[in-house]
Amino acid sequence: MHNERGNSIPDVSILKSLSNILNVSGTELINGERINNEKLESADKVIIDNLNIGKK
C-alpha cells in the first residue's frame, strides 16, 4: 500500500509472517528496534488485542 507521499506501508496481514522470517516480534518490526522482554510482552499483547478487535 502507498500513502499520498509515496511511502510504502506493508499490508498488516503479512506482519506476523514477516516478523517470524526476521525473527523479531511484531512490535519490534513496527518500531524498528529491539525491545526488552518485559516491555515486549506487554506491547505485543496490546497490538494483538487491537488487531483482534479490528477483525470483529
N, CA, C and O atoms as a MOPAC input file, in Angstrom:
PM7 MOZYME 1SCF
protein

 N      0.84700 1    -1.16700 1     0.00000 1
 C      0.00000 1     0.00000 1     0.00000 1
 C      0.89400 1     1.23200 1     0.00000 1
 O      1.95200 1     1.24800 1     0.62900 1
 N      0.45500 1     2.25800 1    -0.71200 1
 C      1.19500 1     3.52000 1    -0.74700 1
 C      0.31400 1     4.62700 1    -0.19700 1
 O     -0.89100 1     4.66000 1    -0.44900 1
 N      0.92100 1     5.52900 1     0.55400 1
 C      0.15700 1     6.68200 1     1.02500 1
 C      0.35200 1     7.83100 1     0.05100 1
 O      1.04800 1     7.68100 1    -0.95300 1
 N     -0.24900 1     8.97100 1     0.33400 1
 C     -0.19200 1    10.10900 1    -0.58700 1
 C      1.21600 1    10.65600 1    -0.78200 1
 O      1.46300 1    11.37700 1    -1.74900 1
 N      2.13100 1    10.33400 1     0.10200 1
 C      3.52400 1    10.78800 1    -0.03300 1
 C      4.37600 1     9.79800 1    -0.82000 1
 O      5.55500 1    10.05600 1    -1.06400 1
 N      3.80200 1     8.68600 1    -1.21500 1
 C      4.55000 1     7.68800 1    -1.96200 1
 C      5.31900 1     6.71700 1    -1.09200 1
 O      6.08600 1     5.90500 1    -1.60900 1
 N      5.13200 1     6.78000 1     0.22700 1
 C      5.80000 1     5.85600 1     1.13700 1
 C      5.07500 1     4.52000 1     1.12100 1
 O      3.84700 1     4.47300 1     1.04500 1
 N      5.82300 1     3.45500 1     1.19100 1
 C      5.22500 1     2.12300 1     1.23100 1
 C      4.90600 1     1.72200 1     2.65600 1
 O      5.67500 1     1.99100 1     3.57900 1
 N      3.76600 1     1.07500 1     2.82700 1
 C      3.35100 1     0.56800 1     4.12000 1
 C      3.00300 1    -0.90300 1     3.92200 1
 O      2.14700 1    -1.21000 1     3.09200 1
 N      3.63700 1    -1.83300 1     4.65400 1
 C      3.32900 1    -3.25400 1     4.45100 1
 C      1.89800 1    -3.57800 1     4.86200 1
 O      1.37300 1    -3.01200 1     5.82100 1
 N      1.28600 1    -4.47800 1     4.14100 1
 C     -0.05600 1    -4.96100 1     4.45500 1
 C     -0.00600 1    -5.61800 1     5.83100 1
 O      0.83900 1    -6.48000 1     6.07300 1
 N     -0.91000 1    -5.21600 1     6.74100 1
 C     -0.88000 1    -5.74500 1     8.10300 1
 C     -1.07000 1    -7.25100 1     8.14800 1
 O     -0.66300 1    -7.89400 1     9.11500 1
 N     -1.67400 1    -7.81700 1     7.13200 1
 C     -1.90000 1    -9.26600 1     7.13400 1
 C     -0.59600 1   -10.05600 1     7.01100 1
 O     -0.57300 1   -11.24700 1     7.32000 1
 N      0.48600 1    -9.42000 1     6.56900 1
 C      1.76400 1   -10.12900 1     6.43200 1
 C      2.72900 1    -9.85900 1     7.58100 1
 O      3.81900 1   -10.43000 1     7.61500 1
 N      2.34400 1    -8.99200 1     8.52600 1
 C      3.27500 1    -8.62600 1     9.59900 1
 C      3.70900 1    -9.82200 1    10.43300 1
 O      4.88200 1    -9.92100 1    10.79400 1
 N      2.79100 1   -10.73500 1    10.75000 1
 C      3.15500 1   -11.90100 1    11.56500 1
 C      4.16900 1   -12.76700 1    10.82800 1
 O      5.17600 1   -13.17000 1    11.41000 1
 N      3.91400 1   -13.05600 1     9.55700 1
 C      4.84900 1   -13.87100 1     8.77100 1
 C      6.19100 1   -13.16700 1     8.62500 1
 O      7.24400 1   -13.78800 1     8.76300 1
 N      6.14700 1   -11.87600 1     8.34800 1
 C      7.38200 1   -11.11500 1     8.18800 1
 C      8.19100 1   -11.08400 1     9.47600 1
 O      9.41400 1   -11.22200 1     9.44500 1
 N      7.51500 1   -10.90200 1    10.61400 1
 C      8.24200 1   -10.88200 1    11.88200 1
 C      8.84600 1   -12.24900 1    12.19300 1
 O      9.93200 1   -12.32900 1    12.76600 1
 N      8.14900 1   -13.33100 1    11.81700 1
 C      8.70500 1   -14.67800 1    12.00800 1
 C      9.94100 1   -14.89200 1    11.13800 1
 O     10.94100 1   -15.44200 1    11.59900 1
 N      9.87300 1   -14.46100 1     9.89500 1
 C     11.01200 1   -14.61000 1     8.98000 1
 C     12.22600 1   -13.84600 1     9.49900 1
 O     13.35300 1   -14.33500 1     9.42300 1
 N     11.99300 1   -12.65000 1    10.02300 1
 C     13.08400 1   -11.80100 1    10.51000 1
 C     13.47700 1   -12.10000 1    11.95200 1
 O     14.42300 1   -11.51700 1    12.48200 1
 N     12.73400 1   -13.02200 1    12.58700 1
 C     12.99200 1   -13.41300 1    13.97100 1
 C     12.92500 1   -12.22800 1    14.93300 1
 O     13.77400 1   -12.06700 1    15.81000 1
 N     11.88500 1   -11.39700 1    14.74300 1
 C     11.59400 1   -10.28600 1    15.64400 1
 C     10.10800 1   -10.33000 1    15.97400 1
 O      9.33700 1   -11.00100 1    15.28900 1
 N      9.71100 1    -9.62400 1    17.01100 1
 C      8.28900 1    -9.56000 1    17.34000 1
 C      7.60400 1    -8.56500 1    16.40800 1
 O      8.26100 1    -7.77600 1    15.73000 1
 N      6.29000 1    -8.61700 1    16.38700 1
 C      5.53600 1    -7.64100 1    15.61200 1
 C      5.79200 1    -6.22700 1    16.08600 1
 O      5.89900 1    -5.30300 1    15.27900 1
 N      5.89100 1    -6.05900 1    17.38600 1
 C      6.16600 1    -4.74000 1    17.95800 1
 C      7.53200 1    -4.23000 1    17.53100 1
 O      7.67900 1    -3.06400 1    17.16600 1
 N      8.52600 1    -5.10100 1    17.57800 1
 C      9.87200 1    -4.69800 1    17.16200 1
 C      9.89300 1    -4.36000 1    15.67800 1
 O     10.58100 1    -3.42800 1    15.26100 1
 N      9.15000 1    -5.10700 1    14.88900 1
 C      9.07800 1    -4.84600 1    13.45100 1
 C      8.47100 1    -3.47200 1    13.19200 1
 O      8.98900 1    -2.70200 1    12.38300 1
 N      7.38500 1    -3.17100 1    13.87400 1
 C      6.71700 1    -1.88400 1    13.69200 1
 C      7.57500 1    -0.73400 1    14.21100 1
 O      7.67700 1     0.30600 1    13.56000 1
 N      8.19200 1    -0.91200 1    15.37600 1
 C      9.01200 1     0.14200 1    15.97400 1
 C     10.37300 1     0.28400 1    15.31900 1
 O     10.98500 1     1.35000 1    15.38800 1
 N     10.85100 1    -0.76400 1    14.69200 1
 C     12.15800 1    -0.70900 1    14.04800 1
 C     13.31700 1    -0.80700 1    15.01000 1
 O     14.43100 1    -0.39000 1    14.69300 1
 N     13.05900 1    -1.36500 1    16.20200 1
 C     14.13500 1    -1.52500 1    17.18300 1
 C     13.81300 1    -2.67000 1    18.12800 1
 O     12.64800 1    -3.02700 1    18.30700 1
 N     14.84500 1    -3.24700 1    18.73400 1
 C     14.67200 1    -4.31500 1    19.72000 1
 C     14.11000 1    -3.74200 1    21.00500 1
 O     14.39200 1    -2.59900 1    21.36500 1
 N     13.30700 1    -4.54800 1    21.69900 1
 C     12.67000 1    -4.14100 1    22.94400 1
 C     12.96000 1    -5.20900 1    23.98800 1
 O     12.98200 1    -6.39600 1    23.66100 1
 N     13.18700 1    -4.80400 1    25.26500 1
 C     13.45200 1    -5.81000 1    26.28800 1
 C     12.20500 1    -6.66300 1    26.50500 1
 O     11.09300 1    -6.22400 1    26.21300 1
 N     12.38700 1    -7.86800 1    27.01200 1
 C     11.31200 1    -8.86300 1    27.09000 1
 C     10.08400 1    -8.41200 1    27.86700 1
 O      8.96300 1    -8.67400 1    27.43300 1
 N     10.25900 1    -7.74700 1    28.99700 1
 C      9.11400 1    -7.33900 1    29.81200 1
 C      8.22900 1    -6.34300 1    29.05500 1
 O      7.00800 1    -6.49800 1    29.01700 1
 N      8.83800 1    -5.34000 1    28.46200 1
 C      8.07800 1    -4.35200 1    27.69900 1
 C      7.50300 1    -4.97600 1    26.42500 1
 O      6.41100 1    -4.61500 1    25.98500 1
 N      8.23800 1    -5.90000 1    25.85000 1
 C      7.81400 1    -6.53500 1    24.60900 1
 C      6.53000 1    -7.33000 1    24.79900 1
 O      5.61100 1    -7.22000 1    23.98700 1
 N      6.45500 1    -8.11500 1    25.84300 1
 C      5.26100 1    -8.91800 1    26.08900 1
 C      4.03300 1    -8.03300 1    26.25400 1
 O      2.97000 1    -8.33700 1    25.71300 1
 N      4.17200 1    -6.95500 1    26.98800 1
 C      3.06800 1    -6.03000 1    27.20700 1
 C      2.66200 1    -5.34800 1    25.90200 1
 O      1.47300 1    -5.24900 1    25.60000 1
 N      3.62800 1    -4.88200 1    25.13700 1
 C      3.35100 1    -4.18800 1    23.88500 1
 C      2.72700 1    -5.13000 1    22.86400 1
 O      1.78900 1    -4.74600 1    22.16400 1
 N      3.23400 1    -6.35900 1    22.76800 1
 C      2.67100 1    -7.33400 1    21.82700 1
 C      1.22500 1    -7.65400 1    22.16800 1
 O      0.39600 1    -7.80400 1    21.27100 1
 N      0.91500 1    -7.76000 1    23.45500 1
 C     -0.45600 1    -8.05900 1    23.86200 1
 C     -1.39500 1    -6.93800 1    23.41800 1
 O     -2.49500 1    -7.21000 1    22.93700 1
 N     -0.97700 1    -5.69200 1    23.57100 1
 C     -1.79600 1    -4.56100 1    23.15700 1
 C     -2.04400 1    -4.61300 1    21.65000 1
 O     -3.17300 1    -4.41700 1    21.20000 1
 N     -1.00300 1    -4.87400 1    20.87500 1
 C     -1.15800 1    -4.94700 1    19.41900 1
 C     -2.09000 1    -6.08400 1    19.02500 1
 O     -2.99400 1    -5.89200 1    18.21300 1
 N     -1.88000 1    -7.25300 1    19.58700 1
 C     -2.71000 1    -8.41400 1    19.24800 1
 C     -4.16500 1    -8.16400 1    19.62300 1
 O     -5.06900 1    -8.47400 1    18.84600 1
 N     -4.39600 1    -7.60800 1    20.80500 1
 C     -5.75800 1    -7.29600 1    21.22700 1
 C     -6.42700 1    -6.31900 1    20.26800 1
 O     -7.59400 1    -6.49500 1    19.91600 1
 N     -5.70000 1    -5.29500 1    19.84600 1
 C     -6.27400 1    -4.30900 1    18.92900 1
 C     -6.52100 1    -4.90000 1    17.54500 1
 O     -7.52100 1    -4.56600 1    16.90800 1
 N     -5.64000 1    -5.76200 1    17.07100 1
 C     -5.87600 1    -6.41000 1    15.77600 1
 C     -7.08800 1    -7.33400 1    15.84800 1
 O     -7.86000 1    -7.41500 1    14.89300 1
 N     -7.26000 1    -8.02000 1    16.95100 1
 C     -8.41100 1    -8.90300 1    17.10900 1
 C     -9.71400 1    -8.10600 1    17.15300 1
 O    -10.72900 1    -8.56000 1    16.62500 1
 N     -9.70100 1    -6.94400 1    17.76700 1
 C    -10.89800 1    -6.08700 1    17.80500 1
 C    -11.26300 1    -5.64300 1    16.39800 1
 O    -12.44000 1    -5.58700 1    16.04000 1
 N    -10.24400 1    -5.32700 1    15.60300 1
 C    -10.46800 1    -4.87500 1    14.23300 1
 C    -11.07000 1    -5.96200 1    13.34400 1
 O    -11.73400 1    -5.64700 1    12.35700 1
 N    -10.85200 1    -7.21400 1    13.67100 1
 C    -11.38200 1    -8.32900 1    12.87400 1
 C    -12.85300 1    -8.58600 1    13.14100 1
 O    -13.52400 1    -9.22400 1    12.32900 1
 N    -13.36800 1    -8.10200 1    14.26600 1
 C    -14.75800 1    -8.38200 1    14.64900 1
 C    -15.74100 1    -7.54200 1    13.88900 1
 O    -16.94800 1    -7.66200 1    14.10000 1

